[in-house]
Amino acid sequence: MSRSVKKDTLLKVAERLFYEHGFRGVGLKQIISEANVATMTLYNHFYSKDNLVEEVLKQREERYWSYLDSHVEMDSDSPFILAVRAHGRWLKEQSYKGDMFLRAIEDYAETDNEIENIARGHKSKLLKYFQQLAGRKGKDNERDLANQLTLLLEGTTSMTTLIGAEKATEYSIAMARMLVRHTS
């Protein structure tokens, strides 16, 4: 395996294991074993477990935004609904057991490290995304609508673990339509 292929393999394996078992439930030995690489290979790419977690979160966030951007037509009549629908698809395909960013915030809260900053930054970016979208669409109370839609997506993510992504998304789309309808 080439150097970049090994790094990609480590990131994929680590993300899967962290997602399935939590950040604290997975050790570097397990990641090294399942990625089928040498210990030094891991340390050539990541100087610590925290650094690996940081890179996993950054990569996941990049994939999420690429996914959202590929499904939301900003000039459509209802980009808000498209965003909620895309988020629901993401949940079904990539995040059916909950939100990795919320887990990171919980696991690394008040530890004064970059992991929590990355995870909180992801949530802030979602809020800003909806606020900018509301501004582009000429909506009053951009901040209120952004907060409401962000809460809606967070709730959708949480409910996915209880009722499944399809049903949670169905309810969220109905709620998003009401929110958008009631803003000018």
C-alpha positions in Angstrom: 0.0 0.0 0.0 1.2 3.5 -0.8 1.6 6.1 1.9 -1.7 8.0 1.0 -3.6 4.7 0.6 -2.5 3.7 4.0 -3.5 7.0 5.5 -6.9 6.8 3.8 -7.3 3.2 5.1 -6.5 4.3 8.6 -9.0 7.1 8.4 -11.8 4.9 7.1 -11.2 2.2 9.6 -10.9 4.6 12.5 -14.1 6.4 11.4 -16.1 3.2 11.2 -14.8 2.0 14.6 -15.3 5.3 16.3 -18.8 5.5 14.9 -19.7 2.0 15.9 -18.0 1.9 19.3 -17.4 5.5 20.4 -14.2 7.4 20.7 -13.3 6.0 24.1 -14.3 2.4 23.1 -11.6 2.0 20.5 -7.9 1.8 21.0 -5.1 2.4 18.5 -4.2 -1.3 18.5 -7.6 -2.2 17.2 -7.4 0.4 14.5 -3.9 -0.7 13.5 -5.1 -4.4 13.4 -8.2 -3.8 11.4 -6.4 -1.4 9.0 -3.7 -4.1 8.6 -0.8 -1.6 9.0 2.2 -1.4 11.2 2.2 0.7 14.3 4.8 3.1 12.9 2.6 3.6 9.8 -0.1 5.0 12.1 2.4 7.3 13.9 3.9 8.4 10.6 0.5 9.9 9.7 -1.0 10.8 13.1 1.0 11.7 16.2 -1.7 10.7 18.7 -5.1 9.2 18.9 -6.5 12.7 19.4 -4.9 13.8 16.2 -6.5 10.8 14.4 -9.9 11.7 15.9 -9.4 15.3 14.6 -8.7 14.1 11.1 -11.6 11.7 11.1 -14.0 14.5 12.1 -12.5 16.9 9.5 -12.9 14.3 6.8 -16.5 13.5 7.9 -17.4 17.1 7.9 -16.0 17.7 4.5 -18.0 14.7 3.2 -21.2 16.0 4.9 -20.9 19.5 3.3 -20.1 18.0 -0.2 -23.1 15.8 0.2 -25.4 18.6 1.2 -24.0 20.9 -1.5 -24.6 18.2 -4.1 -28.3 17.9 -3.1 -29.3 21.5 -2.5 -30.0 23.8 -5.4 -29.7 27.3 -3.8 -31.8 28.9 -6.5 -34.7 26.5 -6.1 -38.0 27.6 -4.7 -37.3 25.6 -1.5 -33.7 25.0 -0.8 -34.6 24.6 2.9 -36.7 21.5 2.1 -33.9 20.2 -0.1 -31.5 20.6 2.8 -33.7 18.8 5.2 -34.3 16.0 2.6 -30.5 15.7 1.9 -29.7 15.6 5.7 -32.2 12.8 6.0 -30.5 10.9 3.2 -27.2 11.4 4.9 -28.6 10.0 8.1 -29.9 6.9 6.3 -26.7 6.3 4.4 -24.0 7.6 6.8 -25.3 8.4 10.3 -28.0 5.9 11.2 -26.7 5.5 14.8 -26.6 9.1 15.8 -24.3 12.1 15.3 -20.6 11.6 15.5 -20.0 15.3 16.1 -22.3 15.3 19.2 -20.5 12.3 20.5 -17.3 14.1 20.1 -18.6 17.1 22.0 -19.8 14.8 24.8 -16.6 12.7 25.0 -14.2 15.6 24.8 -16.2 18.4 26.6 -14.2 20.8 28.6 -10.9 19.1 27.8 -9.7 22.2 26.0 -8.7 20.5 22.8 -9.2 20.7 19.1 -11.6 17.8 18.9 -14.4 19.7 20.7 -13.6 22.8 18.7 -14.0 20.9 15.4 -17.3 19.3 16.5 -18.7 22.6 17.8 -17.5 24.3 14.6 -19.5 21.8 12.6 -22.7 22.8 14.5 -21.9 26.5 14.1 -21.4 26.1 10.4 -24.8 24.5 10.0 -26.4 27.4 11.8 -24.5 29.9 9.6 -25.4 27.9 6.5 -29.2 28.3 7.2 -28.8 31.9 8.1 -27.1 32.7 4.8 -29.6 30.7 2.9 -32.4 32.6 4.7 -30.7 35.9 3.7 -30.4 34.9 0.1 -34.1 33.9 0.0 -35.1 37.3 1.5 -36.6 35.8 4.7 -37.2 38.0 7.7 -35.7 36.9 11.0 -32.8 35.0 9.3 -31.3 34.1 12.6 -34.6 32.7 14.0 -35.3 30.6 10.9 -31.7 29.3 11.0 -32.0 28.3 14.6 -35.3 26.6 14.0 -34.0 24.7 11.0 -30.8 23.7 12.8 -32.9 22.4 15.7 -35.0 20.6 13.3 -32.0 18.8 11.7 -30.6 18.0 15.2 -33.9 16.6 16.2 -34.1 14.5 13.0 -30.7 13.1 13.8 -31.8 12.1 17.3 -35.1 10.6 16.2 -33.3 8.5 13.6 -32.1 6.2 16.3 -35.7 5.8 17.5 -37.9 5.7 14.4 -35.5 5.4 11.6 -34.1 7.9 9.1 -37.0 7.7 6.6 -39.7 8.4 9.1 -37.7 11.1 11.0 -37.0 12.8 7.6 -40.7 12.6 6.6 -41.7 14.4 9.8 -38.9 16.9 9.4 -39.8 17.8 5.9 -43.4 18.5 7.0 -42.2 20.7 9.9 -39.7 22.5 7.6 -42.5 23.3 5.2 -44.5 24.9 8.1 -41.5 26.9 9.2 -40.8 28.2 5.8 -44.4 29.0 5.1 -44.7 31.0 8.3 -41.7 33.2 7.6 -41.9 36.0 5.0 
